[in-house]
Amino acid sequence: MSLAIFDLDNTLIADDSDYLWGQFLVDQGIVDKAYYEEANAKFYSDYKQGDLDISMFLHFSLKPLADNTPDELYRWRNQFIETIIRPLLLKPAQQLIDKHRKRGDTLMVITATNRFVTEPIVKLYGIELLLATTPDFVDGRYTGTFTGIPCFQEGKVKLLEEWLEQSSETLANSWFYSDSHNDLPLLKRVDNPVAVDADEKLSAYAKAANWPMISLRTSDCPKQHFQK
């Protein structure tokens, strides 16, 4: 039995849930269209380039949580999941998850996208363990800030290390599947790093390091890298 870790956006789903949630808020008229759409696109571009200021982005992306009531937010989130996210679920991703589950591996998702957005998405794949940036929630309202360490780049490693200290799991024969060069710090820490539909920078690194490179956008789960 091993720890099998998955990135979420553009790995287990065929797009970026953080960016899409922002666009959903724009389309629903919940946030100012001109400002929010431009800023959301700029932050997403910075992320893809590896230049994202995570603190500035979280200040931006978590503000709508503070500006609206939890009941409104949960209702919008349900609509977002059903109309935007479900069509992006990937059958080969579920097949890969199920292969690890049948082996008795511990399944976990680690994502930079905040827990409010990602928790219900992860549960669609039947995964309970989630490490994500956690929005602050006080006296029944979101505050617009976050608690702990942002789950991004080296922060993913730190949060995983904290979790490992409190669990019986180790990184022996561990797996991590990701599409993004932003996840190189964690990919380098596991025994079995796998590049999934990787961006240009991660593809180049994975080729040089002789890491497996797979796609979950095809009809069947890739088998060549997976040892039973």
C-alpha positions in Angstrom: 0.0 0.0 0.0 1.2 3.4 -0.9 0.2 7.1 -0.9 -1.3 8.1 -4.2 -1.5 11.9 -4.6 -3.3 13.7 -7.4 -3.3 17.3 -8.5 -6.8 18.4 -9.4 -6.9 21.2 -12.1 -6.0 20.1 -15.6 -5.0 16.7 -14.1 -8.2 15.0 -12.8 -10.5 17.5 -14.5 -10.1 18.9 -18.0 -9.7 22.6 -17.0 -8.9 24.8 -14.0 -11.6 25.0 -11.4 -10.2 28.1 -9.8 -10.3 30.1 -13.0 -13.7 28.7 -14.0 -15.2 29.6 -10.6 -14.1 33.2 -11.2 -15.7 33.1 -14.7 -18.9 31.6 -13.2 -19.1 34.5 -10.8 -18.7 36.9 -13.7 -21.3 35.2 -15.8 -23.8 35.1 -12.9 -23.4 38.8 -12.3 -22.1 38.2 -8.8 -18.9 40.2 -9.3 -18.0 43.2 -11.5 -17.5 41.8 -15.0 -14.9 44.2 -16.4 -12.6 44.2 -13.3 -13.0 40.6 -12.3 -12.7 39.0 -15.7 -9.5 40.9 -16.5 -7.9 40.2 -13.1 -8.9 36.5 -13.2 -7.3 36.1 -16.6 -4.1 37.9 -15.5 -3.7 35.8 -12.4 -4.3 32.6 -14.4 -1.7 33.7 -16.9 0.8 34.3 -14.1 0.1 30.9 -12.7 0.8 29.2 -16.0 4.0 31.1 -16.3 5.1 30.3 -12.8 5.0 33.9 -11.7 1.8 33.9 -9.5 1.9 36.0 -6.3 -0.2 33.6 -4.3 -1.0 36.0 -1.5 -2.3 38.6 -4.0 -4.3 36.0 -5.8 -5.9 34.7 -2.7 -6.9 38.2 -1.6 -8.6 38.6 -4.9 -10.2 35.1 -5.2 -11.5 34.8 -1.6 -13.1 38.2 -1.5 -16.4 37.0 -3.0 -16.7 34.5 -0.2 -16.6 37.4 2.3 -19.0 39.5 0.3 -21.8 37.0 0.2 -23.7 34.8 2.7 -22.8 31.1 3.0 -26.3 30.1 1.9 -25.8 32.0 -1.3 -22.3 30.7 -1.9 -23.4 27.1 -1.4 -26.3 27.5 -3.8 -24.0 29.0 -6.4 -21.4 26.3 -5.8 -23.9 23.5 -6.4 -24.9 25.1 -9.7 -21.2 25.5 -10.6 -20.5 21.9 -9.9 -23.5 20.6 -11.9 -23.2 22.8 -14.9 -19.5 23.5 -15.2 -17.5 20.8 -13.4 -19.4 17.6 -14.1 -18.8 17.8 -17.9 -15.0 18.1 -17.2 -14.7 14.9 -15.2 -12.5 12.4 -16.9 -13.3 8.7 -17.2 -9.6 7.7 -17.4 -8.9 9.7 -14.3 -11.6 7.7 -12.4 -10.1 4.5 -13.8 -6.7 5.5 -12.5 -8.0 6.4 -9.1 -9.9 3.1 -9.0 -6.7 1.1 -9.8 -4.9 2.7 -6.9 -8.0 2.1 -4.7 -8.0 -1.6 -5.6 -4.4 -1.8 -4.6 -5.3 -0.5 -1.2 -3.4 2.8 -1.7 -4.3 5.8 0.3 -5.8 8.4 -2.1 -5.3 12.1 -1.7 -5.8 15.3 -3.7 -3.4 18.2 -3.2 -4.5 21.4 -4.9 -3.7 25.1 -4.8 -7.4 25.9 -5.5 -9.2 26.7 -2.2 -11.1 24.1 -0.3 -14.5 25.8 -0.8 -14.3 25.2 -4.5 -12.5 21.9 -4.6 -14.0 19.8 -1.8 -17.2 18.8 -3.6 -15.2 18.2 -6.8 -12.8 15.8 -5.1 -15.8 13.9 -3.6 -17.1 13.3 -7.1 -14.1 11.0 -7.6 -14.7 9.3 -4.3 -11.6 10.8 -2.6 -12.0 12.0 1.0 -8.4 13.2 1.7 -7.9 16.8 0.5 -5.0 19.2 1.1 -6.0 22.6 -0.2 -5.7 26.3 0.7 -8.3 26.8 3.5 -10.5 29.9 3.5 -10.9 31.5 6.9 -14.4 31.0 8.4 -15.4 32.9 11.6 -18.8 33.3 13.3 -20.7 31.8 10.4 -19.1 33.8 7.6 -16.1 33.6 5.4 -13.6 36.4 6.1 -11.9 36.7 2.7 -8.6 35.5 4.1 -7.1 32.1 4.5 -5.7 30.0 7.3 -2.3 28.3 7.5 0.0 27.9 4.5 -1.2 28.4 0.9 -1.2 25.0 -0.8 1.0 26.2 -3.7 4.4 25.1 -4.9 6.6 24.6 -1.8 3.5 25.0 0.3 2.2 21.7 -1.0 5.3 20.0 0.3 5.0 21.7 3.7 1.3 20.8 4.1 1.9 17.2 3.1 4.8 17.0 5.6 2.5 18.3 8.4 -0.1 15.7 7.4 2.4 12.9 7.4 3.6 13.8 10.9 0.0 13.2 12.1 -0.6 10.1 10.2 0.8 6.6 9.8 1.6 7.2 6.1 5.0 7.6 4.6 6.3 8.6 1.2 7.7 5.1 0.6 6.7 4.1 -3.0 4.5 7.2 -3.1 2.9 8.6 -6.3 2.1 12.1 -7.5 0.2 13.0 -10.7 0.3 16.5 -11.9 0.1 18.7 -15.1 2.0 21.7 -13.8 5.6 22.8 -13.4 4.4 24.6 -10.3 4.2 21.2 -8.7 7.9 20.3 -9.3 8.8 20.7 -5.6 6.3 17.9 -4.7 7.0 15.8 -7.8 10.6 15.7 -6.8 9.7 14.4 -3.3 7.8 11.3 -4.3 9.1 8.0 -5.5 6.8 7.9 -8.5 6.3 11.3 -10.2 4.0 11.2 -13.2 3.5 14.1 -15.6 -0.2 14.2 -16.7 -1.1 16.2 -19.8 1.8 18.3 -18.8 2.5 21.9 -19.5 5.6 22.8 -21.6 7.9 23.4 -18.7 6.9 20.2 -16.9 7.1 18.2 -20.1 10.7 19.3 -20.7 11.7 18.5 -17.1 9.9 15.1 -17.2 11.6 14.1 -20.4 15.0 15.0 -19.1 14.4 13.2 -15.8 12.9 10.2 -17.6 9.6 10.4 -15.7 6.4 8.7 -17.1 4.3 11.1 -19.1 0.6 10.2 -19.6 -2.7 11.6 -20.8 -6.0 11.3 -19.0 -7.8 13.0 -21.9 -8.0 9.7 -23.9 -10.8 7.1 -23.7 -8.8 4.6 -21.6 -6.7 4.8 -18.5 -2.9 4.7 -19.4 -1.4 1.4 -18.2 2.2 1.5 -19.1 3.5 3.3 -16.0 1.3 1.5 -13.5 2.8 -1.4 -11.6 0.3 -3.9 -10.0 
